[in-house]
Amino acid sequence: MIKSIKELKKSFDSRIAEEEIVRDEEGRAVIEMTVRDDNSFLSSYSASSRPIISGEVADYLLESAVSLAPHEPICLKIYSDCIDEGEKTVYSQALRDYFSAHYRENAVSLRHNVFVAWIMAIVGLLTLTVGIALGIFEWVPVLGEALDIFAWVFLWEAVDVFFLERAVLRMKSRRYLRFSDAEILFLDMQKAPN
């Protein structure tokens, strides 16, 4: 029998509500990762003195954190039998360097978005002022309407960039910051939860 959308949503929502976020002793959200082969843990395109994690590892970690609040502290538990003591230090630093670099990149994007939003708002307001002036004097009604539309498009884009896109970038910044500050534990495969 085909279930209705409401029934599917209700059952899915109840399953999500039952899933709890696992936390460590200090209240940090735990993200678990099992590494059976660490050959592709590091990116092959990083500086020899400062390696970073591969995109595949980063994608897995970011996807695992989707259900967490961006400001939530994180404890990363990596279960593996193939990572030796020397690699643990390198991998920990590579994780921190990857997310720190993305945090810095995001900070630049945030500043750029604020600048672009202000420029768009100023252009929109100036154009709206010219459009209103042309509308008051009724010089060229079609030009006044075109300038009015042009101004509102710029003002809407300024609002979109400043309030909507900036909120997404701020959320990403918090997430990157939490990953770069995460507690990273390397554990034996026998300790992995079933």
C-alpha positions as a Python dict, from the first residue, in 0.01 Angstrom:
ca = {
    (1, 'M'): (0, 0, 0),
    (2, 'I'): (130, 344, -89),
    (3, 'K'): (181, 571, 209),
    (4, 'S'): (74, 930, 193),
    (5, 'I'): (333, 1204, 213),
    (6, 'K'): (209, 1306, 559),
    (7, 'E'): (255, 950, 691),
    (8, 'L'): (604, 928, 540),
    (9, 'K'): (700, 1264, 688),
    (10, 'K'): (564, 1168, 1029),
    (11, 'S'): (756, 837, 1037),
    (12, 'F'): (1074, 1002, 910),
    (13, 'D'): (1049, 1285, 1165),
    (14, 'S'): (1001, 1036, 1448),
    (15, 'R'): (1311, 840, 1339),
    (16, 'I'): (1517, 1159, 1328),
    (17, 'A'): (1392, 1260, 1674),
    (18, 'E'): (1498, 918, 1811),
    (19, 'E'): (1854, 957, 1682),
    (20, 'E'): (2060, 1117, 1953),
    (21, 'I'): (2381, 1305, 1910),
    (22, 'V'): (2655, 1108, 2084),
    (23, 'R'): (2854, 1322, 2326),
    (24, 'D'): (3180, 1271, 2512),
    (25, 'E'): (3242, 1333, 2883),
    (26, 'E'): (3291, 1706, 2823),
    (27, 'G'): (2969, 1746, 2623),
    (28, 'R'): (3128, 1769, 2279),
    (29, 'A'): (2944, 1611, 1987),
    (30, 'V'): (3127, 1298, 1873),
    (31, 'I'): (3193, 1233, 1506),
    (32, 'E'): (3326, 886, 1436),
    (33, 'M'): (3529, 783, 1137),
    (34, 'T'): (3679, 446, 1050),
    (35, 'V'): (3996, 440, 841),
    (36, 'R'): (4081, 101, 694),
    (37, 'D'): (4337, 234, 446),
    (38, 'D'): (4510, 566, 512),
    (39, 'N'): (4681, 597, 173),
    (40, 'S'): (4437, 869, 63),
    (41, 'F'): (4394, 1040, 402),
    (42, 'L'): (4625, 1324, 300),
    (43, 'S'): (4585, 1525, -17),
    (44, 'S'): (4848, 1456, -278),
    (45, 'Y'): (4837, 1829, -365),
    (46, 'S'): (4965, 1988, -49),
    (47, 'A'): (5294, 2146, 54),
    (48, 'S'): (5545, 1889, 174),
    (49, 'S'): (5600, 2074, 501),
    (50, 'R'): (5226, 2134, 570),
    (51, 'P'): (5013, 1848, 439),
    (52, 'I'): (4635, 1877, 447),
    (53, 'I'): (4362, 1615, 445),
    (54, 'S'): (4212, 1496, 119),
    (55, 'G'): (3886, 1635, -8),
    (56, 'E'): (3720, 1298, 45),
    (57, 'V'): (3804, 1301, 418),
    (58, 'A'): (3691, 1664, 451),
    (59, 'D'): (3363, 1590, 270),
    (60, 'Y'): (3294, 1297, 502),
    (61, 'L'): (3359, 1507, 812),
    (62, 'L'): (3148, 1801, 695),
    (63, 'E'): (2865, 1567, 592),
    (64, 'S'): (2881, 1398, 933),
    (65, 'A'): (2844, 1737, 1103),
    (66, 'V'): (2538, 1849, 907),
    (67, 'S'): (2299, 1756, 1188),
    (68, 'L'): (2506, 1947, 1445),
    (69, 'A'): (2466, 2312, 1529),
    (70, 'P'): (2755, 2510, 1372),
    (71, 'H'): (2872, 2641, 1710),
    (72, 'E'): (2875, 2293, 1870),
    (73, 'P'): (3214, 2171, 2000),
    (74, 'I'): (3335, 1855, 1826),
    (75, 'C'): (3528, 1545, 1930),
    (76, 'L'): (3656, 1348, 1633),
    (77, 'K'): (3719, 978, 1698),
    (78, 'I'): (3919, 806, 1426),
    (79, 'Y'): (3923, 427, 1448),
    (80, 'S'): (4209, 261, 1263),
    (81, 'D'): (4472, -11, 1287),
    (82, 'C'): (4683, 126, 1001),
    (83, 'I'): (4772, 470, 1143),
    (84, 'D'): (5097, 470, 1340),
    (85, 'E'): (5204, 717, 1611),
    (86, 'G'): (5397, 943, 1373),
    (87, 'E'): (5106, 964, 1133),
    (88, 'K'): (4866, 1053, 1415),
    (89, 'T'): (5051, 1381, 1474),
    (90, 'V'): (5072, 1457, 1102),
    (91, 'Y'): (4704, 1373, 1041),
    (92, 'S'): (4588, 1581, 1339),
    (93, 'Q'): (4781, 1882, 1212),
    (94, 'A'): (4660, 1819, 855),
    (95, 'L'): (4299, 1823, 977),
    (96, 'R'): (4352, 2146, 1167),
    (97, 'D'): (4538, 2310, 878),
    (98, 'Y'): (4265, 2217, 628),
    (99, 'F'): (3983, 2366, 834),
    (100, 'S'): (4192, 2667, 941),
    (101, 'A'): (4263, 2746, 575),
    (102, 'H'): (3894, 2721, 492),
    (103, 'Y'): (3812, 2942, 790),
    (104, 'R'): (4053, 3209, 664),
    (105, 'E'): (3914, 3182, 311),
    (106, 'N'): (3562, 3219, 446),
    (107, 'A'): (3664, 3528, 646),
    (108, 'V'): (3786, 3691, 324),
    (109, 'S'): (3458, 3600, 154),
    (110, 'L'): (3262, 3753, 441),
    (111, 'R'): (3452, 4083, 412),
    (112, 'H'): (3408, 4079, 34),
    (113, 'N'): (3033, 4018, 69),
    (114, 'V'): (2993, 4312, 306),
    (115, 'F'): (3182, 4537, 64),
    (116, 'V'): (2979, 4419, -236),
    (117, 'A'): (2652, 4458, -44),
    (118, 'W'): (2736, 4818, 48),
    (119, 'I'): (2833, 4904, -310),
    (120, 'M'): (2511, 4750, -444),
    (121, 'A'): (2303, 4934, -183),
    (122, 'I'): (2467, 5267, -267),
    (123, 'V'): (2420, 5213, -643),
    (124, 'G'): (2059, 5108, -584),
    (125, 'L'): (1981, 5408, -364),
    (126, 'L'): (2148, 5654, -602),
    (127, 'T'): (1963, 5507, -897),
    (128, 'L'): (1635, 5513, -705),
    (129, 'T'): (1694, 5878, -620),
    (130, 'V'): (1755, 5962, -987),
    (131, 'G'): (1448, 5758, -1085),
    (132, 'I'): (1231, 5942, -832),
    (133, 'A'): (1366, 6276, -952),
    (134, 'L'): (1282, 6185, -1311),
    (135, 'G'): (941, 6065, -1200),
    (136, 'I'): (864, 6388, -1014),
    (137, 'F'): (955, 6603, -1312),
    (138, 'E'): (796, 6355, -1552),
    (139, 'W'): (1073, 6407, -1805),
    (140, 'V'): (1083, 6060, -1949),
    (141, 'P'): (838, 5821, -1777),
    (142, 'V'): (980, 5506, -1939),
    (143, 'L'): (1333, 5593, -1828),
    (144, 'G'): (1206, 5661, -1477),
    (145, 'E'): (1042, 5317, -1461),
    (146, 'A'): (1353, 5146, -1600),
    (147, 'L'): (1570, 5320, -1342),
    (148, 'D'): (1322, 5223, -1071),
    (149, 'I'): (1346, 4855, -1168),
    (150, 'F'): (1725, 4878, -1194),
    (151, 'A'): (1745, 5033, -847),
    (152, 'W'): (1522, 4771, -685),
    (153, 'V'): (1724, 4488, -838),
    (154, 'F'): (2042, 4634, -688),
    (155, 'L'): (1877, 4688, -351),
    (156, 'W'): (1742, 4333, -345),
    (157, 'E'): (2083, 4192, -434),
    (158, 'A'): (2239, 4397, -155),
    (159, 'V'): (1988, 4253, 92),
    (160, 'D'): (2044, 3901, -43),
    (161, 'V'): (2423, 3924, -20),
    (162, 'F'): (2433, 4099, 316),
    (163, 'F'): (2168, 3907, 505),
    (164, 'L'): (2120, 3570, 332),
    (165, 'E'): (2456, 3478, 178),
    (166, 'R'): (2645, 3624, 474),
    (167, 'A'): (2445, 3407, 714),
    (168, 'V'): (2547, 3094, 523),
    (169, 'L'): (2912, 3202, 523),
    (170, 'R'): (2901, 3276, 897),
    (171, 'M'): (2757, 2929, 961),
    (172, 'K'): (3038, 2773, 757),
    (173, 'S'): (3296, 2982, 944),
    (174, 'R'): (3170, 2855, 1276),
    (175, 'R'): (3178, 2497, 1153),
    (176, 'Y'): (3534, 2533, 1018),
    (177, 'L'): (3642, 2694, 1343),
    (178, 'R'): (3493, 2407, 1544),
    (179, 'F'): (3669, 2148, 1328),
    (180, 'S'): (4003, 2328, 1355),
    (181, 'D'): (3962, 2328, 1734),
    (182, 'A'): (3820, 1975, 1762),
    (183, 'E'): (3950, 1713, 2004),
    (184, 'I'): (4102, 1445, 1777),
    (185, 'L'): (4139, 1094, 1915),
    (186, 'F'): (4293, 800, 1731),
    (187, 'L'): (4158, 470, 1863),
    (188, 'D'): (4214, 104, 1779),
    (189, 'M'): (3965, -64, 1554),
    (190, 'Q'): (3862, -299, 1839),
    (191, 'K'): (3717, 0, 2025),
    (192, 'A'): (3494, 96, 1734),
    (193, 'P'): (3124, 77, 1812),
    (194, 'N'): (2932, -196, 1635),
}
